[in-house]
Amino acid sequence: MLELELPAVEASVYLKAMERQRWAFPLVGVAAARRGGQVTLALSGVAPIPWLLRSEDELDGATPLPGTAYKLEIARALVRRALAAVA
């Protein structure tokens, strides 16, 4: 593949929560993009692989791995901030 064309987004943001003194990567990351009035969210750090969401409500059914419930609360806060940023 030499070229990949992606549709333009109207607004986008990436937010992260991290402990700078301890780690070089975020505990939780949230990317949001608005295209055609629809917002797509992607989370990192809360599952073994990146997690694609269509709405904040999809976090309600999440079952955290042992010792990681705090990451869901961080993700909820970052998702709210990301949605406000691309609104």
C-alpha positions in Angstrom: 0.0 0.0 0.0 1.4 3.3 -1.0 -1.4 5.7 -0.1 -4.4 5.7 2.2 -7.1 8.4 1.9 -9.3 8.9 4.9 -12.4 11.1 5.0 -11.9 14.4 6.7 -13.2 14.8 10.2 -15.0 18.0 11.4 -13.3 17.9 14.9 -11.0 15.5 16.8 -9.2 15.3 20.1 -6.9 12.9 22.0 -6.8 13.0 25.8 -4.7 10.9 28.1 -4.2 10.3 31.8 -0.7 9.3 32.9 1.8 9.4 35.7 4.7 11.2 34.1 7.2 10.3 36.8 6.5 6.5 36.6 5.5 5.7 33.0 6.2 6.9 29.5 2.7 5.8 28.3 -0.8 6.8 29.3 -2.8 4.8 31.9 -5.9 5.6 29.8 -6.2 7.3 26.4 -9.3 8.5 24.6 -9.5 9.6 21.0 -12.7 11.2 19.6 -13.6 12.2 16.0 -16.8 13.8 14.7 -17.7 13.2 11.1 -21.1 14.0 9.6 -22.6 14.6 13.0 -21.5 11.2 14.3 -18.8 10.8 17.0 -16.6 7.8 17.2 -14.5 7.1 20.3 -11.5 4.9 20.8 -10.0 3.9 24.2 -6.5 2.7 25.0 -5.2 1.3 28.2 -8.6 -0.1 29.5 -8.6 -3.4 27.5 -5.9 -5.7 26.1 -6.6 -4.1 22.7 -7.9 -0.6 21.6 -11.6 -0.4 22.2 -13.9 1.3 19.7 -17.1 2.9 21.2 -20.1 4.6 19.6 -21.3 6.2 22.8 -20.3 6.7 26.5 -23.1 4.3 27.4 -21.0 1.3 26.1 -18.8 1.7 29.2 -21.7 0.7 31.4 -21.4 -3.0 30.4 -17.6 -3.1 30.9 -16.2 -5.7 33.2 -12.8 -4.5 34.4 -9.9 -6.9 34.9 -8.8 -7.4 38.5 -7.3 -4.2 40.0 -8.3 -2.0 37.0 -11.7 -0.7 38.0 -10.2 2.8 38.5 -9.3 2.9 34.8 -13.0 2.8 33.9 -13.7 5.8 36.0 -10.8 7.7 34.4 -12.1 6.6 31.0 -15.6 7.9 31.8 -14.2 11.3 32.7 -12.0 11.5 29.6 -14.8 10.4 27.4 -17.0 13.2 28.7 -14.2 15.7 28.1 -13.6 14.4 24.6 -17.3 14.5 23.7 -17.4 18.1 24.9 -14.3 19.0 22.9 -15.7 17.7 19.6 -19.3 18.9 20.1 
